[in-house]
Amino acid sequence: MSVLLEFSMFPTDKGESVSPYVSRIIKMIKETGHHYRLTPMGTVVEAETMAEILKLIEKSYALLEPDCQRVYSSLKLDIRKGKAGRLDGKIRSVEEQIGEVKK
């Protein structure tokens, strides 16, 4: 199974720039070894199970909870049985149709 998660999570009570808080989450994801891609508006992570994805969400919130009074989060999930490597595969599929795209 492949579970793709596209999410953003950040505090709303820390001013205009929240990159120090987002960086905590990205560092944690990086350390888990999951395949991920950071974008300007969020992060996409691929895992084998829903449990792994939910654990990442919980860990992400736990990194912000101690010093943030309000946290915003948006999540999208794409769950597919019998497939893996979709984080890159979905982009490759489009590139086969129209050529290289900006990543």
N, C-alpha and C positions, 0 to 999 in steps of 0.2 A: 504494500500500500504506500501511497505517497500523499502527504498532507502538506499543502502549500499554505502558508500564512502570510498575508500582507497586513502589517499593522504599524500604527504609530502610537507612542505613549510618551507623554511629557507633562510636567507640572504647568498649571495655569497661574500659579501665584509667585512666579520667580522672574517676572519681567519679560522683556522682548526676546532676549537670547537664552535659549534653553539647551544649547549644545552641551554644556557640562553634564546635564542630567541625561540627555540622550546618549552621550558617550558612555555612561555607566552601563546602559543596557546593551549597546553594541559590543562593548568589551566582553560582557558576560556571554553573549551569543557567540562571539568569536572563540572564546575559551571552551565552549561546549563542543566545537568541531562540526556543528551543523553547517550545511551549505547555506549561505545567505547572500543577499545583495542589498546594500544600502542605497536608497534613492533620496532625492531632495525632500520628498513628502512622506517617507516611511521606509520600512524594511521588509523584505520578503525572505522568509526562511522555509526550508524544506526539511521535513522529518518523516520518519517511517510510520509513526502512529499519532493519533490524536492526543494520547496521554503525554507524549513528548512535547507537543505544541502547547498544551495547557500548562505544563510545568514551566515552559519558557515564559509564558504570560505571567504566571504567579511569581517567578523569580524577577521578572522585569518590574512588576509593581513593588515587590519587596525592596528593590534597590532605591526606589523613590519615596516610599512610605515614611521612613524615619524623619525626613526633613521637608516634606512637601505636604501642604494642607489640602491641595486639590490637584487631582491627576486626571487628565483627559486621555482616552484611549479609543481607537477605532480599529476594528479587526474584520478581515475578510478571509474566508477559508475556502480552499478547493481540495476536496478529498476524492482520491481516485484509487480504486483497488487495482492491483496487478501492474502498476507502473512505478517507475522510479526515475530519478534524474530529470524531473520535469522543469526545474528552475531554469536549466539551460535548454532543455528540449523544446519548450514552448517557443522560445526565441528563435531557435534553429528552424523550427517549422515555418515561421513567418519569413525568415531569411531565404528559405528555399523558394518562396513565392515571389519575393521582391528584391532580393539581394541584401547585402549587409545593412544593418540598422545601427544607429548610435546607441551605445550602451553606457 
